[in-house]
Amino acid sequence: MIDAGATWTDERVELLKKLWSDGLSASQIAAELGNVTRNAVIGKVHRLGLSGRAKDKVAPATQRPRKPARTPSAPAPIMQAERGNVLVAPLPPVPMVEETAEVPAEQEVAIPMSERVTIMDLRESMCRWPMGDPTKPEFRFCGARSITGLPYCTHHARIAYQPVADRKRERKLARA
């Protein structure tokens, strides 16, 4: 049986160092050396401490073009995904909630108790914003007409779905 350590002679180690500095991949080096695997090459490179690699001498014209950056107003396309033998339906797109006036999260809309609903009365088209203490018998949900595809009414959606920049600004103000 061949000892794995016997394959790394001084000549092969020097060739490995040269090929590595030339920028060849571990697979290419393994093929060039012969009788050694890609993983053995990677292991030897790490043991030798060969981290620095020569930069690829690729002309800028042959490099892959960069993908254009997405703009926040262009959401990613929603596609169906396959997981195993199950087709997963796409999520409905989240409609943009118009920003009119800033509403502090603490501010409650004055919804009469008669319009608030219990969990038993809650329907799909009703706002699911919790109101009050869930441990108390007077706990209810908003119950107003929800935005299609969202669990909240317009007012509560503005509170729940704040733009990232606004949330960061509010955190900075809270710290000051």
C-alpha atoms as an extended CHARMM CRD file, in Angstrom:
* protein
*
       176  EXT
         1         1  MET       CA              0.0000000000        0.0000000000        0.0000000000  PROA      1               0.0000000000
         2         2  ILE       CA              1.2730000000        3.4770000000       -0.8870000000  PROA      2               0.0000000000
         3         3  ASP       CA              1.8150000000        5.8240000000        2.0300000000  PROA      3               0.0000000000
         4         4  ALA       CA              0.0340000000        9.1560000000        1.4150000000  PROA      4               0.0000000000
         5         5  GLY       CA              3.0140000000       11.0880000000        2.7660000000  PROA      5               0.0000000000
         6         6  ALA       CA              5.3730000000        9.4060000000        0.2830000000  PROA      6               0.0000000000
         7         7  THR       CA              3.7220000000       11.1230000000       -2.6920000000  PROA      7               0.0000000000
         8         8  TRP       CA              4.9850000000       14.5710000000       -1.6220000000  PROA      8               0.0000000000
         9         9  THR       CA              8.6150000000       14.5320000000       -2.6790000000  PROA      9               0.0000000000
        10        10  ASP       CA             10.6560000000       17.7260000000       -2.6740000000  PROA      10              0.0000000000
        11        11  GLU       CA             10.3320000000       17.9850000000       -6.4760000000  PROA      11              0.0000000000
        12        12  ARG       CA              6.5330000000       17.5630000000       -6.3250000000  PROA      12              0.0000000000
        13        13  VAL       CA              6.2470000000       20.1480000000       -3.5340000000  PROA      13              0.0000000000
        14        14  GLU       CA              8.2980000000       22.6500000000       -5.5980000000  PROA      14              0.0000000000
        15        15  LEU       CA              6.0970000000       21.9540000000       -8.6400000000  PROA      15              0.0000000000
        16        16  LEU       CA              2.9980000000       22.4010000000       -6.4530000000  PROA      16              0.0000000000
        17        17  LYS       CA              4.3100000000       25.7690000000       -5.2110000000  PROA      17              0.0000000000
        18        18  LYS       CA              5.0660000000       26.9190000000       -8.7620000000  PROA      18              0.0000000000
        19        19  LEU       CA              1.6810000000       25.8340000000      -10.1550000000  PROA      19              0.0000000000
        20        20  TRP       CA             -0.1180000000       27.3840000000       -7.1860000000  PROA      20              0.0000000000
        21        21  SER       CA              1.6730000000       30.7140000000       -7.6370000000  PROA      21              0.0000000000
        22        22  ASP       CA              0.8610000000       30.5630000000      -11.3720000000  PROA      22              0.0000000000
        23        23  GLY       CA             -2.8200000000       30.5920000000      -10.4010000000  PROA      23              0.0000000000
        24        24  LEU       CA             -3.8250000000       27.0290000000      -11.3050000000  PROA      24              0.0000000000
        25        25  SER       CA             -6.7590000000       25.5240000000       -9.4290000000  PROA      25              0.0000000000
        26        26  ALA       CA             -6.3210000000       22.6090000000       -7.0250000000  PROA      26              0.0000000000
        27        27  SER       CA             -7.9700000000       20.2990000000       -9.5770000000  PROA      27              0.0000000000
        28        28  GLN       CA             -5.6080000000       21.4190000000      -12.3170000000  PROA      28              0.0000000000
        29        29  ILE       CA             -2.5920000000       20.9560000000      -10.0470000000  PROA      29              0.0000000000
        30        30  ALA       CA             -3.7860000000       17.4710000000       -9.0490000000  PROA      30              0.0000000000
        31        31  ALA       CA             -4.1160000000       16.5190000000      -12.7300000000  PROA      31              0.0000000000
        32        32  GLU       CA             -0.6770000000       17.9660000000      -13.4880000000  PROA      32              0.0000000000
        33        33  LEU       CA              1.0200000000       16.1650000000      -10.5810000000  PROA      33              0.0000000000
        34        34  GLY       CA             -0.8390000000       12.8940000000      -11.0680000000  PROA      34              0.0000000000
        35        35  ASN       CA             -1.5270000000       10.2550000000       -8.3970000000  PROA      35              0.0000000000
        36        36  VAL       CA             -2.9140000000       12.9000000000       -6.0140000000  PROA      36              0.0000000000
        37        37  THR       CA             -6.4220000000       14.2160000000       -5.3710000000  PROA      37              0.0000000000
        38        38  ARG       CA             -7.6890000000       17.7770000000       -5.4060000000  PROA      38              0.0000000000
        39        39  ASN       CA             -8.2810000000       17.5740000000       -1.6380000000  PROA      39              0.0000000000
        40        40  ALA       CA             -4.7080000000       16.3830000000       -1.0750000000  PROA      40              0.0000000000
        41        41  VAL       CA             -3.4610000000       19.4140000000       -3.0060000000  PROA      41              0.0000000000
        42        42  ILE       CA             -5.6540000000       21.7420000000       -0.9320000000  PROA      42              0.0000000000
        43        43  GLY       CA             -4.4280000000       20.1410000000        2.2840000000  PROA      43              0.0000000000
        44        44  LYS       CA             -0.7800000000       20.4630000000        1.2700000000  PROA      44              0.0000000000
        45        45  VAL       CA             -1.2870000000       24.1030000000        0.2150000000  PROA      45              0.0000000000
        46        46  HSD       CA             -2.7220000000       24.8950000000        3.6430000000  PROA      46              0.0000000000
        47        47  ARG       CA              0.0170000000       23.0170000000        5.4860000000  PROA      47              0.0000000000
        48        48  LEU       CA              2.6410000000       24.8980000000        3.4630000000  PROA      48              0.0000000000
        49        49  GLY       CA              0.8820000000       28.1960000000        4.1720000000  PROA      49              0.0000000000
        50        50  LEU       CA              0.5230000000       29.1080000000        0.4880000000  PROA      50              0.0000000000
        51        51  SER       CA             -2.2960000000       31.5980000000        0.7650000000  PROA      51              0.0000000000
        52        52  GLY       CA             -1.1150000000       34.2630000000       -1.6640000000  PROA      52              0.0000000000
        53        53  ARG       CA             -2.0340000000       33.6470000000       -5.2790000000  PROA      53              0.0000000000
        54        54  ALA       CA             -0.9490000000       35.3820000000       -8.4530000000  PROA      54              0.0000000000
        55        55  LYS       CA             -3.6790000000       37.5780000000       -9.8740000000  PROA      55              0.0000000000
        56        56  ASP       CA             -5.3670000000       36.2710000000      -12.9920000000  PROA      56              0.0000000000
        57        57  LYS       CA             -3.9360000000       37.9450000000      -16.0540000000  PROA      57              0.0000000000
        58        58  VAL       CA             -7.3220000000       38.3200000000      -17.7330000000  PROA      58              0.0000000000
        59        59  ALA       CA             -7.8850000000       41.2480000000      -20.0380000000  PROA      59              0.0000000000
        60        60  PRO       CA            -10.6160000000       43.5960000000      -18.7880000000  PROA      60              0.0000000000
        61        61  ALA       CA            -12.5810000000       43.0470000000      -22.0230000000  PROA      61              0.0000000000
        62        62  THR       CA            -12.9190000000       39.3170000000      -21.3310000000  PROA      62              0.0000000000
        63        63  GLN       CA            -14.1130000000       39.7080000000      -17.7490000000  PROA      63              0.0000000000
        64        64  ARG       CA            -17.7670000000       39.0480000000      -17.0350000000  PROA      64              0.0000000000
        65        65  PRO       CA            -19.8530000000       42.2010000000      -17.0150000000  PROA      65              0.0000000000
        66        66  ARG       CA            -21.2990000000       43.1380000000      -13.6460000000  PROA      66              0.0000000000
        67        67  LYS       CA            -25.0190000000       42.8460000000      -13.1270000000  PROA      67              0.0000000000
        68        68  PRO       CA            -26.7280000000       46.2080000000      -12.8220000000  PROA      68              0.0000000000
        69        69  ALA       CA            -27.7280000000       47.0720000000       -9.2690000000  PROA      69              0.0000000000
        70        70  ARG       CA            -31.3990000000       46.6810000000       -8.4640000000  PROA      70              0.0000000000
        71        71  THR       CA            -33.3080000000       49.7820000000       -7.6550000000  PROA      71              0.0000000000
        72        72  PRO       CA            -35.5890000000       49.7000000000       -4.6190000000  PROA      72              0.0000000000
        73        73  SER       CA            -38.5760000000       50.4820000000       -6.8160000000  PROA      73              0.0000000000
        74        74  ALA       CA            -38.0330000000       47.3500000000       -8.9260000000  PROA      74              0.0000000000
        75        75  PRO       CA            -38.8980000000       44.3250000000       -6.7930000000  PROA      75              0.0000000000
        76        76  ALA       CA            -37.3900000000       40.9650000000       -7.6640000000  PROA      76              0.0000000000
        77        77  PRO       CA            -39.5780000000       38.8310000000       -9.8950000000  PROA      77              0.0000000000
        78        78  ILE       CA            -41.5420000000       36.2370000000       -7.9610000000  PROA      78              0.0000000000
        79        79  MET       CA            -41.2690000000       32.7880000000       -9.4440000000  PROA      79              0.0000000000
        80        80  GLN       CA            -42.5440000000       29.3900000000       -8.4910000000  PROA      80              0.0000000000
        81        81  ALA       CA            -39.9710000000       27.2110000000       -6.8150000000  PROA      81              0.0000000000
        82        82  GLU       CA            -39.6500000000       23.4740000000       -6.7570000000  PROA      82              0.0000000000
        83        83  ARG       CA            -38.6490000000       21.6850000000       -3.5870000000  PROA      83              0.0000000000
        84        84  GLY       CA            -38.2990000000       17.9710000000       -4.0900000000  PROA      84              0.0000000000
        85        85  ASN       CA            -41.5330000000       16.7910000000       -5.6480000000  PROA      85              0.0000000000
        86        86  VAL       CA            -43.5790000000       19.7240000000       -4.3000000000  PROA      86              0.0000000000
        87        87  LEU       CA            -44.2470000000       22.9030000000       -6.2540000000  PROA      87              0.0000000000
        88        88  VAL       CA            -44.1920000000       25.8980000000       -3.9010000000  PROA      88              0.0000000000
        89        89  ALA       CA            -46.5630000000       28.7030000000       -4.8600000000  PROA      89              0.0000000000
        90        90  PRO       CA            -45.0900000000       32.2120000000       -5.0330000000  PROA      90              0.0000000000
        91        91  LEU       CA            -45.8500000000       34.7150000000       -2.3190000000  PROA      91              0.0000000000
        92        92  PRO       CA            -48.1620000000       37.5440000000       -3.3300000000  PROA      92              0.0000000000
        93        93  PRO       CA            -46.2830000000       40.7840000000       -4.0020000000  PROA      93              0.0000000000
        94        94  VAL       CA            -46.3620000000       43.2480000000       -1.1300000000  PROA      94              0.0000000000
        95        95  PRO       CA            -48.0470000000       46.4200000000       -2.3510000000  PROA      95              0.0000000000
        96        96  MET       CA            -46.2880000000       49.6530000000       -1.5670000000  PROA      96              0.0000000000
        97        97  VAL       CA            -48.1180000000       51.5690000000        1.1430000000  PROA      97              0.0000000000
        98        98  GLU       CA            -48.3840000000       55.2380000000        0.3460000000  PROA      98              0.0000000000
        99        99  GLU       CA            -46.5340000000       57.4350000000        2.7700000000  PROA      99              0.0000000000
       100       100  THR       CA            -48.6530000000       60.3770000000        3.7460000000  PROA      100             0.0000000000
       101       101  ALA       CA            -47.7980000000       61.5760000000        7.2260000000  PROA      101             0.0000000000
       102       102  GLU       CA            -45.4760000000       59.8350000000        9.6300000000  PROA      102             0.0000000000
       103       103  VAL       CA            -47.3850000000       57.9420000000       12.2840000000  PROA      103             0.0000000000
       104       104  PRO       CA            -45.4960000000       57.0880000000       15.4540000000  PROA      104             0.0000000000
       105       105  ALA       CA            -45.7180000000       53.4080000000       16.3540000000  PROA      105             0.0000000000
       106       106  GLU       CA            -47.0450000000       54.2740000000       19.8060000000  PROA      106             0.0000000000
       107       107  GLN       CA            -49.9850000000       56.2070000000       18.4080000000  PROA      107             0.0000000000
       108       108  GLU       CA            -53.1780000000       54.1630000000       18.3890000000  PROA      108             0.0000000000
       109       109  VAL       CA            -56.0270000000       54.8600000000       16.0250000000  PROA      109             0.0000000000
       110       110  ALA       CA            -59.1950000000       55.5540000000       17.9260000000  PROA      110             0.0000000000
       111       111  ILE       CA            -61.1780000000       52.4590000000       16.9730000000  PROA      111             0.0000000000
       112       112  PRO       CA            -64.3740000000       52.0800000000       18.9660000000  PROA      112             0.0000000000
       113       113  MET       CA            -64.5720000000       48.8620000000       20.9910000000  PROA      113             0.0000000000
       114       114  SER       CA            -67.6970000000       47.9490000000       19.0340000000  PROA      114             0.0000000000
       115       115  GLU       CA            -65.6590000000       47.7840000000       15.7840000000  PROA      115             0.0000000000
       116       116  ARG       CA            -62.8160000000       45.7420000000       17.2790000000  PROA      116             0.0000000000
       117       117  VAL       CA            -63.0860000000       41.9780000000       16.8600000000  PROA      117             0.0000000000
       118       118  THR       CA            -62.1520000000       38.8740000000       18.8420000000  PROA      118             0.0000000000
       119       119  ILE       CA            -60.1290000000       36.0080000000       17.3910000000  PROA      119             0.0000000000
       120       120  MET       CA            -63.4000000000       34.1510000000       16.7950000000  PROA      120             0.0000000000
       121       121  ASP       CA            -64.8500000000       37.0200000000       14.7120000000  PROA      121             0.0000000000
       122       122  LEU       CA            -61.6420000000       37.7280000000       12.7560000000  PROA      122             0.0000000000
       123       123  ARG       CA            -62.0120000000       37.1170000000        8.9930000000  PROA      123             0.0000000000
       124       124  GLU       CA            -59.4840000000       37.0550000000        6.1390000000  PROA      124             0.0000000000
       125       125  SER       CA            -60.3120000000       40.5740000000        4.9590000000  PROA      125             0.0000000000
       126       126  MET       CA            -59.9820000000       42.1150000000        8.4360000000  PROA      126             0.0000000000
       127       127  CYS       CA            -56.9750000000       43.8490000000        9.9730000000  PROA      127             0.0000000000
       128       128  ARG       CA            -55.1480000000       41.5450000000       12.3920000000  PROA      128             0.0000000000
       129       129  TRP       CA            -53.4150000000       44.3050000000       14.3810000000  PROA      129             0.0000000000
       130       130  PRO       CA            -53.5760000000       43.2980000000       18.0590000000  PROA      130             0.0000000000
       131       131  MET       CA            -55.0380000000       45.8730000000       20.4230000000  PROA      131             0.0000000000
       132       132  GLY       CA            -54.6150000000       45.6870000000       24.1660000000  PROA      132             0.0000000000
       133       133  ASP       CA            -53.1550000000       43.0860000000       26.4690000000  PROA      133             0.0000000000
       134       134  PRO       CA            -53.6310000000       39.5060000000       25.1820000000  PROA      134             0.0000000000
       135       135  THR       CA            -54.0100000000       38.2500000000       28.7470000000  PROA      135             0.0000000000
       136       136  LYS       CA            -57.0530000000       40.4670000000       29.4090000000  PROA      136             0.0000000000
       137       137  PRO       CA            -60.6240000000       39.6190000000       28.3480000000  PROA      137             0.0000000000
       138       138  GLU       CA            -60.9930000000       42.9680000000       26.5010000000  PROA      138             0.0000000000
       139       139  PHE       CA            -58.1580000000       42.0720000000       24.0660000000  PROA      139             0.0000000000
       140       140  ARG       CA            -59.2920000000       42.5430000000       20.4540000000  PROA      140             0.0000000000
       141       141  PHE       CA            -57.9680000000       42.9730000000       16.9050000000  PROA      141             0.0000000000
       142       142  CYS       CA            -58.4190000000       46.1090000000       14.8130000000  PROA      142             0.0000000000
       143       143  GLY       CA            -60.9320000000       44.4950000000       12.4510000000  PROA      143             0.0000000000
       144       144  ALA       CA            -60.8660000000       47.2960000000        9.8360000000  PROA      144             0.0000000000
       145       145  ARG       CA            -60.7220000000       46.3800000000        6.1390000000  PROA      145             0.0000000000
       146       146  SER       CA            -57.2230000000       45.0250000000        5.3780000000  PROA      146             0.0000000000
       147       147  ILE       CA            -55.1580000000       45.7590000000        2.2920000000  PROA      147             0.0000000000
       148       148  THR       CA            -55.4430000000       42.9190000000       -0.2310000000  PROA      148             0.0000000000
       149       149  GLY       CA            -52.5860000000       40.4930000000        0.3370000000  PROA      149             0.0000000000
       150       150  LEU       CA            -51.5890000000       42.0130000000        3.6930000000  PROA      150             0.0000000000
       151       151  PRO       CA            -52.8280000000       41.2780000000        7.1990000000  PROA      151             0.0000000000
       152       152  TYR       CA            -53.2680000000       44.9460000000        8.1700000000  PROA      152             0.0000000000
       153       153  CYS       CA            -55.3680000000       47.9870000000        7.3070000000  PROA      153             0.0000000000
       154       154  THR       CA            -53.6970000000       51.0330000000        5.7150000000  PROA      154             0.0000000000
       155       155  HSD       CA            -52.9070000000       52.6870000000        9.0500000000  PROA      155             0.0000000000
       156       156  HSD       CA            -51.3810000000       49.6100000000       10.6770000000  PROA      156             0.0000000000
       157       157  ALA       CA            -49.5020000000       48.6530000000        7.5000000000  PROA      157             0.0000000000
       158       158  ARG       CA            -47.7550000000       52.0540000000        7.6750000000  PROA      158             0.0000000000
       159       159  ILE       CA            -46.5910000000       51.1760000000       11.1680000000  PROA      159             0.0000000000
       160       160  ALA       CA            -45.6410000000       47.5640000000       10.3910000000  PROA      160             0.0000000000
       161       161  TYR       CA            -43.9060000000       48.1300000000        7.0460000000  PROA      161             0.0000000000
       162       162  GLN       CA            -41.6060000000       51.1070000000        7.5170000000  PROA      162             0.0000000000
       163       163  PRO       CA            -38.8190000000       51.7380000000        5.0080000000  PROA      163             0.0000000000
       164       164  VAL       CA            -35.3770000000       50.7190000000        6.2840000000  PROA      164             0.0000000000
       165       165  ALA       CA            -34.0260000000       54.2870000000        6.1660000000  PROA      165             0.0000000000
       166       166  ASP       CA            -36.8560000000       55.5170000000        8.4110000000  PROA      166             0.0000000000
       167       167  ARG       CA            -36.2490000000       52.7380000000       10.9570000000  PROA      167             0.0000000000
       168       168  LYS       CA            -32.5220000000       53.5480000000       11.1200000000  PROA      168             0.0000000000
       169       169  ARG       CA            -33.2570000000       57.2540000000       11.5370000000  PROA      169             0.0000000000
       170       170  GLU       CA            -35.7340000000       56.5500000000       14.3540000000  PROA      170             0.0000000000
       171       171  ARG       CA            -33.1660000000       54.3700000000       16.1660000000  PROA      171             0.0000000000
       172       172  LYS       CA            -30.5670000000       57.1540000000       15.9620000000  PROA      172             0.0000000000
       173       173  LEU       CA            -33.0820000000       59.6630000000       17.3220000000  PROA      173             0.0000000000
       174       174  ALA       CA            -34.0230000000       57.3160000000       20.1640000000  PROA      174             0.0000000000
       175       175  ARG       CA            -30.3600000000       56.9410000000       21.2100000000  PROA      175             0.0000000000
       176       176  ALA       CA            -29.7100000000       60.6940000000       21.2400000000  PROA      176             0.0000000000
